[in-house]
Amino acid sequence: FSVMSCVPLTNHVWEMASDLAWKLDRSGAVMQATDLLIAASALAADAALLTHDLDFRRVPGLTVLDNLEE
């Protein structure tokens, strides 16, 4: 956990999550609100997201890692 970043949930991140929800919905994809906030936070911080949750691979511009060796 020492390498994790804390990204504050600013108005900008909330707006990014809302825009992302709209764009994904228009493409036929739906994500949970918590996942949208996680994705928006990673995008705002220009950070990669380490997860096995395949839903995050649908987020345009988000770097998703499924292990630390990538």
Backbone as a printed PyTorch tensor [residue, N CA C, xyz], in Angstrom:
tensor([[[  0.8010,  -1.1990,   0.0000],
         [  0.0000,   0.0000,   0.0000],
         [  0.8470,   1.2680,   0.0000]],

        [[  2.1260,   1.1450,   0.2530],
         [  2.9730,   2.3350,   0.3360],
         [  3.1430,   3.0310,  -1.0160]],

        [[  2.8420,   2.3690,  -2.1100],
         [  2.9800,   2.9910,  -3.4270],
         [  1.6700,   3.5810,  -3.9310]],

        [[  0.6090,   3.4310,  -3.1660],
         [ -0.6990,   3.9380,  -3.5900],
         [ -0.7710,   5.4450,  -3.4220]],

        [[ -1.4900,   6.0820,  -4.3310],
         [ -1.6860,   7.5300,  -4.2580],
         [ -3.0830,   7.8310,  -3.7450]],

        [[ -3.1880,   8.8620,  -2.9540],
         [ -4.4850,   9.3430,  -2.4910],
         [ -4.8930,  10.4970,  -3.4020]],

        [[ -5.9910,  10.3280,  -4.1000],
         [ -6.4640,  11.3590,  -5.0180],
         [ -7.7280,  11.9680,  -4.4230]],

        [[ -7.7090,  13.2720,  -4.1230],
         [ -8.8940,  13.8940,  -3.5480],
         [-10.0600,  13.9080,  -4.5510]],

        [[-11.2620,  13.7210,  -4.0430],
         [-12.4520,  13.7540,  -4.8930],
         [-12.9100,  15.2060,  -5.0550]],

        [[-12.2760,  15.8740,  -5.9830],
         [-12.6050,  17.2720,  -6.2700],
         [-13.8240,  17.3320,  -7.1930]],

        [[-14.3370,  18.5320,  -7.3770],
         [-15.4420,  18.7130,  -8.3290],
         [-15.0430,  18.2430,  -9.7230]],

        [[-13.7880,  18.4610, -10.0700],
         [-13.2920,  18.0450, -11.3890],
         [-13.3900,  16.5250, -11.5490]],

        [[-13.0210,  15.7690, -10.5340],
         [-13.0890,  14.3030, -10.6050],
         [-14.5440,  13.8520, -10.7050]],

        [[-15.4340,  14.4760,  -9.9300],
         [-16.8630,  14.1350, -10.0170],
         [-17.3950,  14.4100, -11.4240]],

        [[-17.0020,  15.5300, -12.0130],
         [-17.4410,  15.8650, -13.3720],
         [-16.8830,  14.8720, -14.3830]],

        [[-15.6320,  14.4790, -14.2030],
         [-15.0340,  13.4790, -15.1000],
         [-15.7980,  12.1580, -15.0050]],

        [[-16.1530,  11.7520, -13.7960],
         [-16.8990,  10.5070, -13.5940],
         [-18.2640,  10.5860, -14.2690]],

        [[-18.9070,  11.7300, -14.1520],
         [-20.2100,  11.9290, -14.7800],
         [-20.0990,  11.8730, -16.3020]],

        [[-19.1090,  12.5540, -16.8520],
         [-18.8890,  12.5160, -18.3030],
         [-18.5670,  11.1070, -18.7760]],

        [[-17.7580,  10.4150, -18.0130],
         [-17.3890,   9.0440, -18.3530],
         [-18.6220,   8.1360, -18.3450]],

        [[-19.4870,   8.2960, -17.3480],
         [-20.7160,   7.5050, -17.2800],
         [-21.5720,   7.7440, -18.5230]],

        [[-21.6840,   8.9920, -18.9160],
         [-22.4820,   9.3470, -20.0930],
         [-21.9000,   8.7140, -21.3580]],

        [[-20.5860,   8.8510, -21.5370],
         [-19.9330,   8.2960, -22.7340],
         [-20.0470,   6.7800, -22.7860]],

        [[-19.8150,   6.1220, -21.6600],
         [-19.9100,   4.6620, -21.6390],
         [-21.3430,   4.2060, -21.8880]],

        [[-22.3110,   4.9160, -21.3090],
         [-23.7150,   4.5680, -21.5090],
         [-24.0910,   4.6640, -22.9860]],

        [[-23.6010,   5.6900, -23.6610],
         [-23.9000,   5.8750, -25.0900],
         [-23.2890,   4.7700, -25.9360]],

        [[-22.2440,   4.1350, -25.4240],
         [-21.6250,   3.0360, -26.1710],
         [-22.1940,   1.6830, -25.7490]],

        [[-23.1900,   1.7140, -24.8460],
         [-23.8280,   0.4740, -24.4140],
         [-23.1990,  -0.1790, -23.1980]],

        [[-22.2900,   0.5120, -22.5530],
         [-21.6170,  -0.0380, -21.3650],
         [-22.0860,   0.7080, -20.1210]],

        [[-22.2400,  -0.0240, -19.0400],
         [-22.6470,   0.5760, -17.7680],
         [-21.6300,   0.1730, -16.7080]],

        [[-21.2260,   1.1450, -15.8910],
         [-20.3130,   0.8720, -14.7840],
         [-20.9320,   1.3920, -13.5040]],

        [[-20.5780,   0.7740, -12.3930],
         [-21.0370,   1.2280, -11.0920],
         [-20.4170,   2.5890, -10.7690]],

        [[-21.1380,   3.3770,  -9.9770],
         [-20.6720,   4.7200,  -9.6320],
         [-19.3100,   4.6980,  -8.9440]],

        [[-19.0950,   3.7230,  -8.0670],
         [-17.7980,   3.6570,  -7.3820],
         [-16.6710,   3.3960,  -8.3740]],

        [[-16.9050,   2.5310,  -9.3470],
         [-15.8850,   2.2480, -10.3620],
         [-15.6350,   3.4760, -11.2360]],

        [[-16.6890,   4.2240, -11.5400],
         [-16.5250,   5.4530, -12.3220],
         [-15.6570,   6.4630, -11.5750]],

        [[-15.8680,   6.5680, -10.2640],
         [-15.0530,   7.4920,  -9.4690],
         [-13.6000,   7.0320,  -9.3810]],

        [[-13.3960,   5.7370,  -9.2670],
         [-12.0290,   5.1990,  -9.2500],
         [-11.3410,   5.4790, -10.5790]],

        [[-12.0340,   5.2230, -11.6730],
         [-11.4610,   5.4580, -13.0080],
         [-11.1650,   6.9380, -13.2150]],

        [[-12.1060,   7.8060, -12.8450],
         [-11.9040,   9.2450, -13.0050],
         [-10.7430,   9.7330, -12.1460]],

        [[-10.6150,   9.1950, -10.9520],
         [ -9.4990,   9.5770, -10.0710],
         [ -8.1670,   9.1850, -10.6830]],

        [[ -8.0990,   7.9820, -11.2360],
         [ -6.8530,   7.5320, -11.8720],
         [ -6.5320,   8.3960, -13.0860]],

        [[ -7.5420,   8.7160, -13.8810],
         [ -7.3140,   9.5710, -15.0450],
         [ -6.8520,  10.9660, -14.6210]],

        [[ -7.4750,  11.5170, -13.5830],
         [ -7.1070,  12.8540, -13.1110],
         [ -5.6740,  12.8980, -12.5880]],

        [[ -5.2380,  11.8070, -11.9920],
         [ -3.8830,  11.7390, -11.4450],
         [ -2.8740,  11.2410, -12.4710]],

        [[ -3.3460,  10.9370, -13.6800],
         [ -2.4910,  10.3590, -14.7230],
         [ -1.7790,   9.1240, -14.1810]],

        [[ -2.5710,   8.2730, -13.5070],
         [ -2.0310,   7.0770, -12.8600],
         [ -2.5830,   5.8220, -13.5210]],

        [[ -1.8180,   4.7580, -13.4400],
         [ -2.2900,   3.4480, -13.8780],
         [ -3.1230,   2.8390, -12.7600]],

        [[ -4.0390,   1.9660, -13.1350],
         [ -4.9080,   1.3060, -12.1680],
         [ -4.5740,  -0.1760, -12.1390]],

        [[ -4.2550,  -0.6900, -10.9700],
         [ -3.9320,  -2.1020, -10.7830],
         [ -5.1930,  -2.8280, -10.3310]],

        [[ -5.7430,  -3.6810, -11.1850],
         [ -6.9830,  -4.3770, -10.8780],
         [ -7.1610,  -5.5930, -11.7810]],

        [[ -7.9660,  -6.5440, -11.3080],
         [ -8.3650,  -7.6810, -12.1400],
         [ -9.7680,  -7.4770, -12.7000]],

        [[-10.4050,  -6.3620, -12.3690],
         [-11.7620,  -6.0510, -12.8190],
         [-11.7120,  -5.6100, -14.2820]],

        [[-12.2450,  -6.4480, -15.1540],
         [-12.1750,  -6.1830, -16.5910],
         [-13.0080,  -4.9820, -17.0220]],

        [[-13.9600,  -4.5500, -16.2030],
         [-14.7770,  -3.3850, -16.5570],
         [-13.9210,  -2.1520, -16.8150]],

        [[-12.8190,  -2.0170, -16.0950],
         [-11.9820,  -0.8340, -16.2440],
         [-11.2940,  -0.7690, -17.6030]],

        [[-11.1810,  -1.8750, -18.2830],
         [-10.5540,  -1.8810, -19.6160],
         [-11.4150,  -1.1620, -20.6480]],

        [[-12.6730,  -0.9080, -20.3250],
         [-13.5720,  -0.1900, -21.2370],
         [-13.4010,   1.3170, -21.1460]],

        [[-12.6380,   1.7920, -20.1820],
         [-12.4880,   3.2350, -19.9640],
         [-11.4130,   3.7750, -20.9000]],

        [[-11.8040,   4.6560, -21.8170],
         [-10.8300,   5.2050, -22.7710],
         [ -9.7410,   6.0110, -22.0590]],

        [[ -8.5080,   5.7540, -22.4470],
         [ -7.3810,   6.5100, -21.9190],
         [ -6.8490,   6.0380, -20.5830]],

        [[ -7.5010,   5.0490, -19.9800],
         [ -7.0740,   4.5560, -18.6710],
         [ -6.0880,   3.4050, -18.8490]],

        [[ -4.9330,   3.5080, -18.2140],
         [ -3.9530,   2.4270, -18.2210],
         [ -4.3230,   1.4500, -17.1110]],

        [[ -4.6200,   0.2020, -17.5090],
         [ -5.0390,  -0.8140, -16.5520],
         [ -3.9790,  -1.9140, -16.5150]],

        [[ -3.4970,  -2.2050, -15.3140],
         [ -2.5270,  -3.2820, -15.1060],
         [ -3.2030,  -4.3760, -14.3200]],

        [[ -2.9070,  -5.6320, -14.6830],
         [ -3.4740,  -6.7290, -13.8900],
         [ -2.4170,  -7.4460, -13.0610]],

        [[ -1.1770,  -6.9720, -13.1670],
         [ -0.1170,  -7.4590, -12.2740],
         [  0.9840,  -6.3980, -12.2420]],

        [[  1.8860,  -6.5250, -11.3310],
         [  2.9220,  -5.5020, -11.1580],
         [  4.1160,  -5.6940, -12.0690]],

        [[  4.0840,  -6.7000, -12.9080],
         [  5.2300,  -6.9830, -13.7770],
         [  5.0840,  -6.3660, -15.1510]],

        [[  3.9970,  -5.6450, -15.4220],
         [  3.8100,  -5.0270, -16.7430],
         [  4.6440,  -3.7910, -16.8800]]])
